[in-house]
């Protein structure tokens, strides 16, 4: 299978490319900065318009990951940057696919569970309605999905993804560092839900979405066992052999986020999402429980 990755030089894109290459897939990566050390065949694109690379999409599997990292202050300028970095490439891919005699066989559109905003204790399956805000990230995610709606492809999967835990990702590195510094207590009230996913299960879900030719529509890529922030941080402390730590009040977290130029909502809001469609199709998670997932990451 030929697989085209848009935005494939990021942490998750590289992991997907390496994983699919091991099973013999032909990997092509659309990137603004081709890197000979990067995965697959590196194809130059501007992320804004169709180009010579468009022929690679014919009959292929397309995975659209293009977009800047969300770990930034929620200013209007940053919201616009996050939105345009996703919408413009998606429109370019859409334009390219529409001009082909043979469209992509499958289009996997990455998205985020943050589209549900701060959802409290409600258990959210794929039929849940997206939230109206906040602009970062629910608004960004809605714009991203809207840009990909009705694309020319044999089928489309919209993969709303949890926080993927992997040693090479910024989220895992930041939480691990905070825990090692002795600041791994609950954040804010600690009651906010964290939907999370081990990298091996994320890669298996990608393969599942590529190979199940009847699968289309919204799919949740998340562990079946979300945890509260208090339990999430406690699990990180156990994985790092750290003792109990004092909680971080919401006001202090907001102050720290301002200094680090990040978004406090990443830690203070949450959603309790479950992978109902994957469960119904018999998908088996390798790491459904947070403690086993973190232990595997530490020893890998």
C-alpha positions in Angstrom: 0.0 0.0 0.0 1.2 3.5 -0.8 0.7 5.8 2.2 1.1 9.6 1.9 1.7 11.4 5.1 1.0 15.2 5.2 3.0 16.6 8.1 4.8 13.3 8.5 8.1 14.7 9.9 6.6 15.4 13.3 6.9 13.0 16.3 3.8 11.0 15.5 4.3 11.2 11.8 7.7 9.6 12.1 6.4 6.9 14.3 3.6 6.1 11.8 6.0 6.1 8.9 8.4 3.7 10.6 5.7 1.4 11.7 4.0 1.1 8.3 7.4 0.7 6.6 8.1 -2.4 8.6 5.1 -4.1 7.0 6.2 -3.1 3.5 4.1 0.0 2.8 5.5 2.6 0.4 5.8 5.8 2.5 5.7 9.3 1.0 6.0 12.3 3.2 4.7 15.8 2.2 6.9 18.3 3.9 8.1 21.9 3.6 11.6 20.9 4.6 12.6 17.6 3.0 15.1 15.8 5.3 17.2 12.9 3.9 17.2 11.5 7.4 13.4 11.6 7.6 11.1 8.7 7.0 10.0 7.6 3.5 10.3 9.5 0.3 10.4 13.2 1.2 8.3 15.3 -1.2 8.4 19.1 -1.2 5.1 20.9 -0.9 4.1 24.4 0.3 1.2 23.2 2.4 -1.1 25.7 0.6 -1.7 24.5 -3.0 -1.7 21.4 -5.1 1.6 20.6 -6.8 3.5 17.8 -8.6 3.1 15.6 -5.5 -0.6 15.3 -6.2 -0.2 12.2 -8.3 1.1 10.4 -5.3 -2.5 10.5 -3.9 -4.0 8.4 -6.7 -5.3 5.2 -5.2 -3.2 5.8 -2.0 -4.0 6.0 1.6 -3.6 9.6 2.9 -3.0 10.5 6.5 -3.4 14.2 7.2 -1.4 15.2 10.3 -0.5 18.7 9.1 -0.6 21.3 11.8 1.5 23.2 14.3 1.9 22.1 17.9 -0.8 23.2 20.3 1.4 23.9 23.2 1.2 27.7 23.2 -0.6 30.6 24.7 -4.3 30.9 23.7 -4.0 34.3 22.1 -6.0 35.3 19.0 -2.9 35.3 16.9 -2.0 31.8 18.1 -5.5 30.5 17.5 -5.3 31.8 14.0 -1.9 30.3 13.5 -3.1 26.9 14.7 -6.2 27.0 12.6 -4.5 28.1 9.3 -1.7 25.6 9.8 -4.4 22.9 9.6 -7.0 24.3 7.3 -4.7 25.5 4.5 -2.9 22.1 4.0 -6.2 20.3 4.2 -7.6 22.5 1.5 -4.5 21.9 -0.7 -4.9 18.1 -0.2 -8.6 18.4 -1.0 -7.9 20.3 -4.2 -5.3 17.8 -5.3 -7.6 14.8 -4.6 -10.5 16.3 -6.5 -8.3 16.7 -9.6 -7.4 13.0 -9.9 -9.0 10.3 -12.1 -8.4 7.9 -9.3 -8.9 9.5 -5.9 -7.3 8.3 -2.6 -8.6 5.0 -1.5 -8.8 6.2 2.1 -8.3 9.6 3.8 -7.5 9.4 7.5 -8.1 12.9 8.9 -6.4 13.5 12.2 -8.3 15.5 14.8 -8.4 15.8 18.6 -10.7 14.9 21.4 -10.3 18.5 22.5 -13.1 19.2 20.1 -15.5 18.4 23.0 -14.1 21.2 25.1 -14.3 20.9 28.9 -16.9 18.1 29.1 -17.1 17.4 32.8 -18.0 13.9 33.9 -20.1 13.0 30.8 -18.9 9.8 29.0 -18.4 10.7 25.4 -18.6 8.3 22.5 -18.4 9.1 18.8 -21.9 10.4 18.6 -21.2 13.3 21.1 -21.6 16.8 19.8 -18.5 19.0 19.5 -18.3 22.0 21.8 -18.7 25.6 20.7 -15.4 26.6 22.5 -12.9 27.4 23.6 -11.3 28.7 20.4 -8.2 26.7 21.3 -8.5 23.8 20.8 -12.2 23.0 20.2 -12.6 25.8 17.6 -9.4 24.8 15.9 -10.5 21.2 15.7 -13.9 22.1 14.3 -12.3 24.2 11.6 -9.9 21.4 10.8 -12.7 18.8 10.4 -14.9 21.1 8.5 -12.1 21.7 5.9 -11.9 18.0 5.3 -15.7 17.4 5.1 -16.8 15.8 1.8 -13.3 15.2 0.4 -12.9 13.1 -2.7 -11.8 9.7 -1.4 -13.1 6.1 -1.4 -13.8 6.6 2.4 -12.7 8.9 5.1 -12.0 8.3 8.8 -11.9 11.3 11.2 -9.6 10.2 14.0 -10.3 12.2 17.1 -7.2 11.4 19.1 -6.4 11.5 22.8 -3.1 12.6 24.3 -0.6 10.0 22.9 1.9 8.9 25.4 5.3 8.3 23.8 8.8 9.0 24.9 9.4 11.2 21.9 6.4 13.5 22.4 6.4 16.9 24.1 3.5 16.0 26.4 5.1 12.9 27.8 8.5 14.7 28.3 6.9 17.7 30.1 4.8 15.6 32.5 7.8 13.3 33.2 10.0 16.3 33.9 7.4 17.9 36.2 7.1 14.6 38.1 10.9 14.2 38.5 11.1 17.8 39.9 8.7 16.8 42.7 5.7 18.7 41.2 3.7 15.7 40.1 0.6 16.3 42.3 -2.9 16.8 40.9 -3.4 19.9 38.8 -6.3 22.2 39.8 -9.1 20.2 41.3 -7.7 17.0 39.9 -11.2 15.9 39.0 -10.9 16.7 35.3 -10.8 13.6 33.0 -7.8 12.7 30.9 -8.3 10.7 27.8 -4.9 9.1 26.9 -3.4 6.5 24.6 -0.2 4.5 24.5 1.8 5.0 21.3 1.7 1.2 20.4 -2.1 1.3 20.5 -2.1 4.5 18.5 -0.1 2.9 15.8 -2.3 -0.2 15.9 -5.4 2.0 15.4 -3.8 3.6 12.4 -3.2 0.2 10.9 -6.8 -0.8 11.8 -8.3 2.2 10.1 -6.2 1.6 7.0 -7.1 -2.1 6.7 -10.8 -2.2 7.6 -12.3 -1.2 4.3 -15.8 -0.7 5.8 -14.7 1.8 8.5 -15.6 5.4 7.9 -16.7 8.5 9.9 -15.6 9.6 13.3 -13.5 7.2 15.4 -12.1 7.8 18.9 -8.4 6.9 19.3 -8.2 6.7 23.0 -7.8 4.1 25.8 -11.1 2.6 27.0 -10.1 3.6 30.5 -9.8 7.4 30.9 -8.6 8.6 34.3 -9.0 11.7 36.4 -6.1 14.1 36.5 -5.4 13.1 40.1 -5.1 9.5 39.1 -3.1 10.3 36.0 -0.5 12.3 37.9 -0.4 9.6 40.6 0.3 7.0 37.9 3.2 9.1 36.6 4.6 9.4 40.1 4.5 5.6 40.5 6.2 5.1 37.1 9.0 7.4 38.2 9.2 6.0 41.7 8.4 9.4 43.2 6.6 10.1 46.5 3.3 11.9 46.9 3.5 15.5 45.8 1.5 18.6 46.7 -1.2 19.7 44.4 -0.7 22.6 42.0 -3.5 25.1 42.5 -5.2 26.4 39.3 -4.0 30.0 39.9 -0.4 28.8 40.2 -0.7 26.6 37.1 -2.1 29.6 35.1 0.9 31.7 36.3 3.3 29.0 35.3 1.6 28.6 31.9 2.1 32.3 31.3 5.8 32.1 32.1 6.2 29.0 29.9 4.1 30.4 27.2 1.7 27.5 27.1 -2.1 27.0 27.5 -3.3 26.2 31.1 -6.4 24.6 29.6 -4.3 21.7 28.5 -4.1 20.7 32.2 -7.2 22.2 33.7 -9.9 21.0 31.3 -10.7 17.5 30.4 -13.0 15.0 28.7 -14.0 11.4 29.4 -14.0 9.8 26.0 -14.3 6.2 25.1 -13.5 4.3 21.9 -17.0 2.9 21.4 -16.7 2.2 17.6 -13.3 0.4 18.0 -14.7 -1.7 20.9 -17.7 -2.7 18.8 -15.4 -3.8 16.0 -13.4 -6.0 18.4 -10.2 -3.9 18.5 -8.0 -5.2 21.3 -5.9 -2.6 23.2 -2.5 -3.7 24.3 -2.3 -1.1 27.0 -5.8 -0.2 28.3 -4.6 0.7 31.8 -2.5 3.7 32.6 0.0 2.0 35.0 0.9 -0.7 32.5 1.2 1.9 29.7 3.6 4.1 31.7 5.6 1.1 32.9 6.1 -0.1 29.3 7.2 3.4 28.2 9.7 3.7 31.0 11.3 0.3 30.2 11.2 0.5 26.4 
